[in-house]
């Protein structure tokens, strides 16, 4: 649900510091705020942004978790309706959106900072290909770690890449 990663990070931070949680959906941000209230988390600042992310918070931030819109191919087990929404055109359109969002996130990280790029997709076009594109176009970042999780026990399919500012 919206806010699970955000509230988990806030708990790891022991409810100290500052987290700016952004989304294009007021409904999803309301759920983030509800989860924070329920968990007594006070460091999360929900902020609505436009789809093009031009009004995203400027930073600089120590870290950015970028959970991008994706095809959802890693969660088809719990979202079977997604099978009927996915089209071949999505694997052309979504990576372009993901690249734009990843580049914007990297612009908002301070020197020495890091970006975690995350999808619930299994498709290389949305995962490693997007990260490789960033590394080829922005030499400030290094790939420190990446993981592709296949669906099954105990979790859904997903991809994460940790990018760090090159020293």
TABELZI-V962606 format. One record per residue. N is the residue number from 1. RES is the residue in one letter. NEAR is the number of other C-alpha atoms within 12 Angstrom. Layout:
N	RES	NEAR
N	RES	NEAR
This chain:
1	X	15
2	X	25
3	X	34
4	X	21
5	X	23
6	X	36
7	X	34
8	X	21
9	X	25
10	X	28
11	X	24
12	X	15
13	X	17
14	X	18
15	X	20
16	X	14
17	X	18
18	X	24
19	X	34
20	X	33
21	X	36
22	X	34
23	X	32
24	X	23
25	X	18
26	X	18
27	X	18
28	X	22
29	X	27
30	X	24
31	X	22
32	X	36
33	X	32
34	X	22
35	X	26
36	X	30
37	X	18
38	X	13
39	X	21
40	X	17
41	X	28
42	X	26
43	X	26
44	X	34
45	X	25
46	X	33
47	X	24
48	X	25
49	X	21
50	X	16
51	X	18
52	X	19
53	X	26
54	X	18
55	X	19
56	X	27
57	X	25
58	X	18
59	X	21
60	X	21
61	X	25
62	X	24
63	X	28
64	X	41
65	X	32
66	X	39
67	X	32
68	X	37
69	X	29
70	X	38
71	X	37
72	X	36
73	X	36
74	X	31
75	X	26
76	X	25
77	X	19
78	X	17
79	X	18
80	X	14
81	X	14
82	X	20
83	X	17
84	X	14
85	X	16
86	X	22
87	X	16
88	X	15
89	X	13
90	X	24
91	X	26
92	X	21
93	X	19
94	X	29
95	X	33
96	X	26
97	X	24
98	X	37
99	X	34
100	X	26
101	X	34
102	X	42
103	X	35
104	X	28
105	X	39
106	X	41
107	X	30
108	X	29
109	X	30
110	X	23
111	X	20
112	X	20
113	X	27
114	X	33
115	X	41
116	X	34
117	X	44
118	X	36
119	X	39
120	X	35
121	X	38
122	X	29
123	X	29
124	X	27
125	X	29
126	X	40
127	X	43
128	X	31
129	X	25
130	X	35
131	X	42
132	X	26
133	X	24
134	X	33
135	X	26
136	X	16
137	X	17
138	X	23
139	X	18
140	X	24
141	X	33
142	X	27
143	X	28
144	X	19
145	X	18
146	X	24
147	X	24
148	X	25
149	X	25
150	X	22
151	X	21
152	X	14
153	X	9
154	X	8
155	X	17
156	X	23
157	X	29
158	X	33
159	X	38
160	X	32
161	X	35
162	X	29
163	X	36
164	X	32
165	X	28
166	X	20
167	X	12
